[in-house]
């Protein structure tokens, strides 16, 4: 039996999040009978974690970790405690050649010590560095500096760096070439099934009525409401555009200082086209909203392969993406790209509004083909099982 210890997600059953969804899909879709997953879960993640130290879910062993409330250092403490538990468990069960797969690069300064313990067990340490956490504006400068130092330590000690985007793999090879890192590319996945809801469902009718929007008559943004996702540029440029359609933003702005800052800097409340739709946790409804958007606008620029981008390529007919390597690596020629220069996105929106039905259909088919070829969960699970096997 190949024992795989997964550390760094908040755990499963999944609350919404990229790593959590990945672990949920990986364990639920398991095909190999020769793999046993052990997954760290924060004690506060779900009721199951709160009530049990160890429990089974999706055939995986889930181990609950208590995390002190110490601000940004909380995630560091969680990963260290989870890794300590995993190493002890591998020893206790005498796991043969266990694999420790750490999601996110948060504990670099401590990894040297733990890698020695992993190698003493005959084990292997894998890291998925995600995107450029050290570029996220939400972190104060000292925290961003720590994330960069930590990334370096995680890569330096890794037996293998698993990158979910080819541009991240290039970055790791360029930035840390002195360590001669061993890297591989395995993408993130996305669901491809259409929404189970239709226009006549009360859930759909109520939501669209409440938000005062019509199908195929809105541009859509979905994502965390943080500066590095370029909300200011997207809102300001949409206000400059000639579009008669709405801009619907699905995000959580409750008690968000950034929302007030944007309100002051853009005055978006004076533009009736701009509509904040709150969060939508109902996944069939969110899928329906994506499928019936005229176009999706994507401003994420510091991640690797962003889950929201994959979802939009698989469901929305036209995508307007900020022009960074991560996004081009995924969408290729199945999107309109924009830069943050004044007027550029506004012009792209005006251009999109002029697309014919034929152009929209061609673009949609191209995007869906990219997803089918590279980004289905089924194919991602196959690649991981080959890697772990």
C-alpha positions in Angstrom: 0.0 0.0 0.0 1.3 3.5 -1.0 0.6 5.9 1.9 0.1 9.6 0.8 0.0 12.3 3.5 -1.6 15.5 2.2 -0.9 18.7 4.2 -1.8 22.3 3.6 -5.5 22.3 2.7 -8.0 23.2 5.4 -9.2 19.6 5.0 -12.2 17.7 3.8 -15.2 17.6 3.6 -14.4 20.7 1.7 -15.5 24.2 2.4 -15.0 26.2 -0.8 -11.3 26.7 -1.7 -8.9 25.6 -4.4 -6.8 23.2 -2.3 -9.9 21.9 -0.5 -11.7 21.2 -3.8 -8.5 19.5 -5.2 -8.3 17.1 -2.2 -12.0 16.4 -2.3 -11.8 15.5 -6.0 -8.6 13.5 -5.6 -10.0 11.3 -2.8 -13.6 11.0 -4.1 -12.3 10.1 -7.6 -9.7 7.6 -6.5 -9.3 4.7 -8.9 -6.2 2.9 -7.6 -6.7 0.3 -4.8 -3.0 0.6 -3.9 -3.1 4.1 -2.5 -4.2 5.2 1.0 -4.6 9.0 1.5 -4.2 10.6 4.9 -5.4 14.2 4.9 -4.8 17.0 7.5 -7.9 18.9 8.5 -8.1 22.0 10.7 -10.1 21.4 13.8 -12.4 24.3 12.9 -13.0 23.1 9.3 -16.2 21.1 9.7 -18.2 19.5 12.4 -16.6 16.1 11.6 -13.2 17.7 12.4 -14.5 19.3 15.6 -16.0 16.0 16.9 -13.3 13.5 15.8 -9.5 13.4 16.1 -9.4 10.9 13.3 -12.2 9.8 10.9 -12.7 8.3 7.4 -14.0 10.3 4.5 -13.9 9.4 0.8 -11.9 6.4 1.8 -9.2 8.7 3.2 -8.0 8.9 6.8 -8.6 12.5 8.0 -6.7 13.7 11.0 -7.8 16.8 12.9 -5.3 19.4 14.0 -5.8 22.1 16.6 -4.6 25.5 15.5 -3.9 28.5 17.8 -5.4 31.8 16.7 -2.2 33.7 16.0 -2.9 35.7 12.9 -0.9 35.0 9.7 1.3 32.6 11.7 -1.7 30.3 12.2 -1.3 28.7 8.8 2.4 28.1 9.6 1.6 26.4 12.9 -1.1 24.3 11.2 1.3 22.9 8.6 4.0 22.2 11.1 1.6 20.4 13.5 0.1 18.4 10.6 3.5 17.4 9.3 4.6 16.3 12.8 1.4 14.1 13.0 2.0 12.7 9.6 5.6 11.7 10.2 4.7 10.1 13.5 1.8 8.2 11.9 4.0 6.9 9.1 6.4 5.6 11.7 3.7 4.0 13.8 2.1 2.1 10.9 5.6 1.4 9.5 4.5 2.8 6.1 6.8 1.8 3.3 8.2 4.7 1.3 5.5 7.2 2.3 4.9 10.4 0.3 4.4 13.7 2.1 2.6 16.1 -0.3 2.5 19.7 1.0 0.2 22.2 -0.6 1.5 25.8 -0.4 5.0 27.0 0.6 4.5 28.2 4.2 7.0 26.4 6.3 10.3 26.7 4.3 12.5 27.8 7.2 11.6 24.6 9.1 11.7 22.1 6.3 15.4 21.0 6.5 14.7 19.4 9.9 11.6 17.6 8.8 13.0 16.4 5.4 15.7 14.6 7.4 13.0 12.8 9.3 11.1 12.0 6.1 14.1 10.6 4.4 15.0 8.6 7.5 11.6 6.8 7.0 12.5 6.1 3.4 9.9 8.7 2.5 9.6 11.5 -0.2 8.7 15.1 0.2 6.7 16.8 -2.6 5.6 20.5 -2.7 2.9 22.3 -4.7 4.0 25.9 -4.4 0.7 27.3 -5.8 1.2 30.8 -7.2 3.1 33.9 -5.9 1.7 34.2 -2.4 4.5 36.7 -1.7 3.0 39.1 -4.2 -0.5 39.3 -2.6 -1.3 42.8 -1.5 -3.4 41.6 1.4 -0.2 40.7 3.3 1.9 43.4 5.1 5.5 43.7 3.7 7.2 41.6 6.5 4.7 38.8 5.8 5.3 39.0 2.0 9.1 38.8 2.7 8.5 35.7 4.8 6.5 34.0 2.1 9.3 34.5 -0.4 11.9 33.1 2.0 9.6 30.2 2.8 9.1 29.4 -0.9 12.8 29.2 -1.3 13.2 26.8 1.6 10.4 24.6 0.4 11.8 24.3 -3.1 15.4 23.8 -1.9 14.5 20.7 0.2 11.9 19.2 -2.1 12.4 15.9 -3.8 9.8 17.0 -6.4 8.0 20.3 -7.1 4.5 19.8 -8.6 3.4 22.8 -10.5 -0.2 23.3 -11.6 0.8 25.8 -14.4 3.7 25.6 -16.9 4.6 29.2 -16.1 5.0 28.4 -12.4 7.3 25.5 -13.5 9.4 27.9 -15.6 9.5 30.3 -12.7 10.7 27.6 -10.2 13.4 26.5 -12.7 14.6 30.1 -13.4 14.4 31.4 -9.8 15.8 28.4 -8.0 18.1 27.0 -10.7 21.0 26.8 -8.2 19.1 24.0 -6.3 18.6 22.1 -9.6 14.9 21.5 -8.6 13.1 18.4 -9.9 9.8 19.6 -11.2 6.7 18.3 -13.0 3.5 19.9 -14.4 0.1 18.5 -13.3 -2.7 21.0 -13.8 -5.7 21.7 -11.6 -9.0 20.4 -12.7 -12.6 21.6 -13.1 -16.1 20.1 -13.5 -17.5 20.0 -17.0 -21.1 18.9 -16.3 -23.7 21.6 -17.1 -25.8 23.1 -14.3 -28.7 20.9 -13.2 -30.9 24.0 -13.0 -32.9 25.6 -15.8 -34.5 29.0 -16.4 -37.8 27.8 -14.9 -36.4 26.7 -11.6 -37.5 28.9 -8.7 -33.9 29.2 -7.4 -32.8 30.7 -10.7 -35.9 32.9 -11.2 -35.7 34.3 -7.7 -31.9 35.1 -7.9 -32.2 36.8 -11.3 -35.3 38.8 -10.3 -33.7 39.9 -7.0 -30.5 41.1 -8.7 -32.5 42.6 -11.6 -30.4 41.0 -14.4 -31.3 39.0 -17.5 -29.6 36.0 -19.0 -26.9 36.7 -21.6 -27.0 40.4 -20.8 -24.2 40.7 -18.2 -20.5 40.5 -17.8 -19.5 38.4 -14.8 -16.7 38.5 -12.2 -16.3 35.8 -9.6 -13.5 35.8 -7.0 -12.1 36.9 -3.7 -12.5 40.7 -3.2 -8.8 41.6 -2.9 -6.7 44.2 -4.7 -4.4 41.7 -6.6 -7.5 40.5 -8.5 -7.7 43.9 -10.1 -11.2 44.9 -9.2 -10.5 48.6 -9.4 -9.2 48.3 -13.0 -12.2 46.0 -14.0 -14.8 48.3 -12.5 -13.3 51.5 -13.7 -12.8 50.2 -17.2 -16.3 48.8 -17.4 -17.7 52.2 -16.4 -15.7 53.7 -19.3 -17.1 51.2 -21.8 -20.1 51.8 -24.0 -21.7 48.5 -23.0 -25.5 48.4 -22.4 -25.0 45.2 -20.4 -24.6 44.9 -16.7 -21.5 44.0 -14.7 -22.4 41.3 -12.1 -19.8 40.8 -9.4 -20.1 37.6 -7.3 -17.9 38.1 -4.2 -18.1 38.7 -0.4 -17.9 42.5 0.4 -19.4 42.3 3.8 -17.3 44.3 6.3 -14.7 44.7 3.6 -12.6 47.9 3.8 -11.5 47.4 0.2 -15.1 47.8 -0.9 -15.3 51.2 0.7 -12.0 52.2 -0.9 -13.3 51.3 -4.3 -16.5 53.1 -3.7 -14.5 56.2 -3.0 -12.1 55.9 -5.9 -14.4 54.8 -8.6 -17.9 56.0 -7.6 -19.4 52.8 -9.0 -22.6 53.3 -7.1 -23.5 56.0 -9.6 -23.4 53.5 -12.5 -26.6 51.4 -12.6 -24.9 48.7 -14.6 -22.7 47.6 -11.8 -24.3 45.1 -9.5 -22.8 43.2 -6.6 -24.4 39.8 -6.2 -22.9 38.7 -2.9 -21.6 35.2 -2.6 -23.3 32.2 -4.2 -22.6 28.9 -2.3 -25.2 27.0 -4.3 -22.9 25.4 -6.9 -25.6 24.5 -9.5 -26.8 28.1 -9.3 -23.3 29.5 -9.6 -22.7 27.2 -12.6 -26.0 28.5 -14.2 -25.0 32.1 -13.6 -21.6 31.4 -15.3 -23.3 29.6 -18.3 -25.7 32.4 -18.9 -23.2 35.3 -18.7 -22.5 37.1 -21.9 -18.8 37.2 -20.9 -16.5 36.6 -17.9 -13.9 39.1 -16.9 -10.8 37.6 -15.1 -8.4 39.8 -13.2 -6.3 37.3 -11.2 -2.6 37.7 -11.8 -0.6 36.2 -8.9 -1.8 32.6 -8.9 -0.9 29.6 -11.0 -3.9 27.9 -12.7 -6.8 29.7 -11.1 -9.9 27.5 -10.5 -12.3 30.3 -11.4 -10.6 30.7 -14.8 -11.0 27.0 -15.5 -14.7 27.1 -14.4 -15.3 30.1 -16.7 -13.6 28.5 -19.7 -15.8 25.4 -19.3 -19.0 27.3 -18.9 -18.9 30.9 -20.2 -18.9 31.6 -24.0 -16.4 34.4 -24.0 -13.6 35.3 -21.5 -11.7 38.6 -21.1 -8.5 37.8 -19.2 -5.8 40.0 -17.8 -2.7 39.4 -19.9 -0.3 37.4 -17.7 1.6 34.2 -18.5 -0.5 32.0 -16.2 -3.7 32.9 -18.0 -2.2 32.6 -21.5 -0.8 29.2 -20.6 -4.3 28.0 -19.9 -6.6 29.8 -22.3 -4.3 30.1 -25.4 -6.3 31.8 -28.2 -9.7 31.1 -26.7 -10.0 34.5 -25.0 -9.6 38.3 -25.4 -6.6 39.6 -23.4 -6.4 43.0 -21.7 -3.7 44.9 -19.9 -4.1 47.5 -17.1 -3.3 50.4 -19.3 -6.0 53.1 -19.3 -8.8 52.4 -21.7 -7.5 49.0 -22.8 -10.1 46.8 -21.0 -12.9 49.3 -21.9 -12.0 48.8 -25.6 -11.9 45.0 -25.1 -15.5 45.2 -23.7 -16.7 47.3 -26.6 -15.0 44.8 -29.0 -16.7 41.8 -27.2 -20.1 43.5 -27.4 -19.7 43.4 -31.2 -19.0 39.6 -31.4 -21.5 37.8 -33.7 -23.2 34.6 -32.6 -20.9 32.6 -34.8 -17.8 34.2 -33.2 -19.1 33.5 -29.8 -19.8 29.9 -30.7 -16.4 29.3 -32.1 -14.8 30.9 -29.1 -16.9 28.8 -26.7 -16.1 25.5 -28.5 -12.4 26.4 -28.5 -12.4 27.0 -24.7 -14.4 23.9 -23.9 -12.0 21.8 -26.0 -9.0 23.1 -24.0 -10.7 22.0 -20.8 -11.6 18.6 -22.2 -8.0 18.1 -23.4 -6.2 19.1 -20.3 -8.3 20.1 -17.3 -10.9 17.5 -16.4 -10.7 16.0 -12.9 -10.7 12.5 -14.3 -7.4 13.1 -16.2 -5.8 15.0 -13.3 -6.6 12.1 -10.9 -5.0 9.7 -13.4 -1.8 11.8 -13.5 -1.6 12.0 -9.7 -2.1 8.3 -9.4 0.7 7.6 -11.8 2.9 10.0 -9.9 2.1 8.5 -6.5 2.3 4.9 -7.9 
